[in-house]
Amino acid sequence: MNLREKLLSFANAYSAEMDHTGIDDDELRSINHPIVFVFLGDQSVEALEAVHALNSTKWNNSAGVVYLHIGTKAHAARDNVYGWSLPTSSEDKRSLRPSIHEQFYADESKLLELNVTLRRMNSRISEFGRMYTHLQRLNIAVVTCLDDPSNVLLPEISVLMQTIFGEQFRSVAIDLYGLLEEKAVGEQFALQASLGVSFLRELDMYQSRDYQFDGMLQVTGEGVRLPVVHSPSPLFDVVYLLSDKDERGIFADHGMQGSYETICNLNLLKNRKTMNELDPKHGAYNNQHFKQNATPPDGDGRVYASAGFSKVKRPNPAIALTVLYHMYRHLLERMKGNAELGTGFVQELLDLEPQRWDHDIRSLLPDRERAVAGMFGLLHDNVSLSDLQSMTLRQAESALYGGNAQFFFDTNIVRVLDKAFVDRDFGGGLKKKLDNRIIDHPLYGFYAAYLCSADGVSGNLIHELQEYVKEAAKLLEQGQEELEQLYADRMEDQPFAKVSFWGRITNKTSVKSLSRPLLELIYGMKLDLLLQEMKLKLLKLYLHELENLHERAKPFVARLHQMEKTLQDASRGSISMTSDYLSRNINEYYRHGVEQIVTELENRRGAQVYFEERQMGNVSQLLVQGEDHLLERLIGMARREVFVQPLFQKTFEDELLERANVAASYDNREVLSKEDLFRDLYSTLENEAAIRADVYHSTHKHRYIEKYFFGDYESEFIRYAFAIDQGSRAYKLGCVQEMKHSGIEKLNIMGGFRIEDLMYYRNGKRYYDTYLQNGFVFHSMNNV
C-alpha cells in the first residue's frame, strides 16, 4: 500500500469512526425484525456490495442480516452472503428471458439446490434471534435491475421464499426495489430498454389485486415436489423504482450509489426499533399509512413508489487529511528550527574546533625533536670545508648525503605519519560523530545534517571548513616557497656555517659540525611542512565527509518535503471533492485549530514534544524505515493529541457555522448567520433528496409524499426544519431519531404513480414494440 492509499485508508477510517460516534449506544439504529436481502441477476452484484457495506455501518445489529445473490457470476465472499447460480440457458438474445424461465423449471437438481440454500438461510436467521426485538415477522427486500433478464424469475423466487420462510415466521412481507439505469451509452441501449419495459409490464401484472401464482417449486431430497401458492393479491408489499436520474431530469454524479443508500435507509425506516416515548409530533413512519395514502381508492392497486435520499455531513475525510497536513507542516517547521544549530555549536558537537585539528595532527608524531634527531647519525661523504661553504644548501645536502637524508625522512617520518593518519581513520571517526550526534539525534536528524553541510551558505560549517582549507593550502604553498628559497641560499651565509679566522688556521672547524645544523634546518622545515600538509589533508578529509553527509542527507530532506507535498495534495484533493457549500474554509479553520492545539501542547509539555519517543520520536530513523512508518507515527500522535480535542466534538451545525465564519474577521466578508446556515442546509437537503424517478407529471394524478429527516430532533436545525411550513405543508414530515452529530440525512418518499407515468417506460415502449415485431420474445407463457 503506497502513501496515498494509506492516507485515503486513514481518512475513510476516521470518517467512519466519526459517523459511528454515538451509534453503539443508540438503540434506534437497530432494526426490529429480521431482514433478508435478495439480489437477483448479475447486474445486482454492485448493489449487493454497496448495501452490505452501508448496512454494516448504519445498523448496530447488521451482523444478523442475511443476503442472497442469484445469478451466473460469483459474488465476493462476505459475511452472511449466500449464493445460488442460475441454470445454464440459451445465449440467444432473441429469447433470453424465456430461456432462463424454461431452464429454471427443467433443471430439478438446481431447484433442489435453491430449496436447500433457502432453508439454510432460514436456519441462519434463527441463530440471530437475540439480535432482534421480534421474530414474528420477516421482511424480504428483493433488489434487481429492470433490464436484467434474470428477473423473469421474480415471481418464482419470491413465492418460494415466502413459502419456505413462512414455515418459521408468521408474517413474511416482500418489497421490491427496481433499479433503472437510464444513462445508457452502449450500443445495446435499445435492447436494454426493451428488457426493462418487458419487466415493467410483468410487474404491473404481479401487482394486480387479483394476481395469483402456484407452482411445484418445493423439492425434497427424494425428488418429491410440493406446491407453492400465492393467493390473489399484489405480489409485493411496496414496489420502489429507483433511477440514476431524478424527477428534475438530472443524472446523479455517482451513478446508482444514491439509490443504494436509499434502499438501506428505506429498510431502516420501515424496520427500525421505535420507543413508546417518542413524541408523536415527530411523525414515525407507518407503512400501512403510506400505502393507503399512495393508492387511489378507485384504483386496482397497481401503483408504485420511489424515493430520494440526501445527506449533508461534516467532510471528515477532508478534515482528517487537512489536520495531518498542518501537523506535519508544523513538525517540519520545528525540525527546521532545530536544524539551525550555528557553526560554533556544530564544531564543538563534532570536535571540529580549529585547536583540535593541530592537536590531532601533532598527536600523530608525539616527539617531534626525536624524529629529526634520528637523522644525525647518518654518515656523510668527504667534502672539504671550503668546498662546502661555497655551495648552496641544496648542493651541500646532495654532496654530503646524496639522497640518503631524504630517503631516511620519507621512510622514518613521512611513511610513519601517513600510516598513523590512516590508522586514526579521521574520516570514519567524523562519520560516526555525524551519525551518532546529528542524524541519530531526535532533535537534529537529516535536516540539521543537510543544513550544516550545505555548500554556498555563508557561516555554516562546510563554508568555514572551505575557508580553513584555503588558508591551510596558502600557508603550505608559502612554506614550500620558503623551503625552495632556503635551498637556494648559500652555506657561507648561514649563521651555523660562519668559521672564525682562528678556526681556519687551527683547523678546528669540521664538516661534521656543519652537517647536523644543516639537517636540522632543512628537515625541521620539511617536518613543519609535512605537518601542515597533514593538516590540509585532514581538513579536506573532513570537508569530503561533510560533502558526503550532504549527499546522504539530501534525498531524505527531499523526501520530507515530498511527503509534505503529498499530504497537501491529499488535503486539497479531498477538499475539492467536497461540495463548495460544505468545504468552506476547511484549510483555514483547521490550520488555526491545529496551531492552537500544538501550541498549547508545547506550552504544557515543552517545545520538543513532537520528538518524544511516545510521539514522533526520531523522524530520521522513521524515514529510513519508510514514509509509511513516519505517517503511522503522525496519525498516532494526531489521534492521541489532536482529534480528541473539543474542536472535533462539535455538532455538525456548530462546526459548519464556525468554519463558515472563520475568515470574516480579517477579510470583511459578510458573517453567515445561523438562520442563513439552516436555510442553506434545508435547501440543499431538499434538492438533493429529489425523487429518483422521472415521472410524467401531467398523467401522475395521485401523488403522495412523506419526508423524513435522520438526526437528533432536539437539535436546533431539526426544530427549524419542522417550523418552516408548519400548518401549510402538503406532505407528511417526520424525523428518525439518531444520536450521531456528524451530519444530517433526509429521505423523501413518493408513491401513487403508475408504470405508464414513468418516462423510462414511455421512452422504451417503442423499442419494445419494434423488437417484438422483429421476432424477439421477452415473456414466458406463464407471465405474459
Protein Blocks (a to p, Z undefined) as FASTA:
>chain_A
ZZklmmmmmmmmmmmmmmmgoklmmmklpcfbdcddddedjklmmmmmmmmmmmmmmpmk
lmmpccddddfbdcdddehiacdddddddfbfklmmmmmmmmmmmmmmlmmmmmmmmmmm
mmmmmmmmmmpmbfkbccddddddfklmklmmmmmmmmmmmmmmmmmpmbdcdddddddd
fbbcbfklmmmmmmmmmmmmmmmmmmpmkbccdddfbccfkopacddddddddfbfbdcd
ddfbdfkopacfkljmmmmmmmmmmmmmmmmccdfklcfklopadfklmmmmmpcfkbgh
iacdddddddddddfklmmmmmmmmmmmmmmmmmmmmmmnojklmmmmnopafklmmmmm
mmmmmblmlmmmmmmmpccddddfklmmmpcfklmmmmmnommmmmmmmmmmmmmmmmmm
mmnommlmmmmmmmmmmmmpmklmmmlmmmmmcghiahiaklmmmmmmmmmmmmmmmmmm
mmmmmmmpcfklpmklpccfklmmnopacfklmmmmmmmmmmmmmmmmmmmmmmmmmmmm
mmmmmmmmmmmmmmmmmmmmmmmmmmmmmmmmmmmmpcfklmgoklmmmmmmmmmmmmmm
mmmnojklmmpmklnmpmklmmmnopklmmmmmmmmmmmmmmmpmklmccfklmmmmmmm
mmmmmnopacddfklmmmmmmmmmmmmmpccbdcdfklmmbccddddddddfkbmklmmm
mmmmgojacbdcdddddfbfkbccdddddehiafklpmklmmmmmmmmmmmmnopafbdf
klZZ
